[in-house]
């Protein structure tokens, strides 16, 4: 699944029961509807036929083998590449869309894999489950963290003519935590690992 299933103006952090309580983000609506249909199908099969289908809704994911294409990637891998290339090209600054104020949540892909296995072993209900870190970070703070890990010594410039998007997207993971699961990889450590993978595969990434 995806956290895009939730309404555009859902209360924060977003609980599972907030599904279908408001209008979806228009730019994500077709994608979100497909995900919601999948959730409902799994729930129907679970209730009608006893099929042990489980739906997990992860937050924004990152990690090795991510998409680093600057035209199509998500914000975290895009910033890793931007800062790395600015560093090796000795650029004076990196430009970032928007104000840097929106807050987002990021989960390492290995933590998602761990959570999925945990649910398969410990969960047997039809209701879907949020999977996230339980904490968020502003885009500006994220950029500063990546800048530090990459070692870029230039400045940040925010292009405020570009859109910010949704002000905040944070999942409430209390349902999963109540079962005994916790994420293990901090954002700083996860970005450091991802950057090392990026360096080792840089030629593949840019071709």
N, C-alpha and C positions, 0 to 999 in steps of 0.2 A: 504493500500500500504506500501511502504518502500523506504527509501532513497537509497537503493541498486539498484534502477532502473537507477541511473545516471552513465555515463561513468566513468571508472577508473580515467581518467585524466581530469575530468570536471573542468572548472574554479570554484574558490571558492570566495564567497559562491555560492552554486548551485541554479540557477534559474530554474523555470519550463521549460523554452524553451531550456534548455540544454539536455533534453531527446532525445535519439537516435542521438546524435552528435558525438559519439565516441565509442570505444571498451569498453565492460563491464569488470568488475573485473572477471577474469576467475573462481575463487572459488565461486562466487555468481551468475554466468551467468544463470544457469537453473532457480534458484529462481527468479532472476530479470526478465527474459523473461516471466515467469508466471504472475508476477505483471504487467508488461507492457501490456500483452495480456488482463488482466482485465481492465486496464485503457482504452484501445482502444475499448473494447466491450462496456463499459459504455458510452463512447463518441459517438459510433455509434448508440446505442439505443436512446441516448438523441437527436441526430440530426435527426434520421430517424423516430422515433416513439414519440418523445416528452417526453420520460420517464425521470423523474427528478432524474437521478442517479448522485451522486457526488463522486469523488475520492479524498481522502485525503492521502497525503504522509508524514507520521511522521518520525522524526529523531529517534535516539536510545531512547527507553522508559525504565523506571524503576518505581518501587513503590511496594506497598504491593502485596503479592501473586506472586512475581517474582520467577524465577528459580534460586536457590542458589546452585545447584549442581556444584561442582568445575570442573567436567569433561565437562559439557554441557552449563553452564551459560555464560552470557555476562559479560563484564569486570566489570561493576559497582557492581552488586550483588556478583560477585566472590570476589571482593576486600573487601566488607563488611564482608563476611564470613571469608576470610583469616585473616583480622585484628582482628576480634572478637576471633577466635580460637587461634591466636598467643597470644592475651592478656590473655585469661584464662589458656593457657598452659605455660605462662611465656617464650615465645620464644624470642631470642635476635633480630630477624629480620624477615621481610617478603620479599619473593622474588617475583619480578614482571618481566614478560616477556618483552624483548626489552629494548630500551633506555629510554622510558618514554616521548619521544619527540612528538609522534603523537598526533594530536588534534582531539577531538571528541565533539559532541554536545549531550546533554541529556535533555529529557523532561519528567516530571512527568506524569504518566498515567492519573491522574485526570485532568491535563491541556489538554491532548489529548481528553478526553471525553467532556470537556467543548468546545473545538474547533469544534468537530464534531457536537455538538448540535447547536453551533453558525452558522456553515455552513448550516445546515438543515433549519435554520430560516432565513438566510440572503444571501444565494448564490443560483443562478439558472443558472449557465453557464456550458457548457460541459467540459471546461478545468479543469484539476486537480489542487490541491492546496497543497503547502508545509505547514507542520505544525511542528514548532520547537521553540527553545528558541531564536534563532537569535544571539547566542554567543556560543563559544566553549571553551574548556579547555584542557590543555595537560594531558596525562595520569599520568605524575609525579605530577602535581598540583591536579588532582583528588585523587590520592593515599594519598597525604598529607592531603587533606580535610577529607577523610574518616578516616585516622589515627587519626586525631584530634577529630572527632566526636565519634569514638569508644573508644578513650582514650588509645590507644596502645602507649607504651613508648619506643619501640625498634627502630631499624633502617630499612631503605628501602635498598634493594639490587636489582639492575637491571641486569637481565641476557641478556647481549647484543648478546649472541649467538642465541637467539630466534628472530623471525621476528617481525618487527614493523607493517607491513601492510601498508595501505594507509596513507600517511603523514597527510592528513587533510580531514575531512568530515563535512561541515557546510552548512545548508540549508539557502537560501535566503527566508525569510518569508514576504517580503514586500507586496506581493499580499494579503495575509491574514490580515496583519496589516492595509492595505488600506481600508479594510472593517470594521475595528474598533476592531479587536481582539488582545489581548495581553496575554502572559502567566502570571500566577499569582504566581506560586510557585517557589521560588529561588532554585538553586541547593543545597545550604547548608541546607535550611529548608526541602527540599524534601528528602535528604539523612538522615537527622535526623529522620523524620517521618518513613522512610523505615527501619531504624535501630531499632526503637522502635517496629515496627511490627515484625521484624526478632527476636528480643529478646522474644517477647510474643509467638512466634510460633517456637522456636528453635528446640524443640524435633520433631515436624512435619517435619521441614526442613531437619534434618539429618537422618531421617528414610526412 
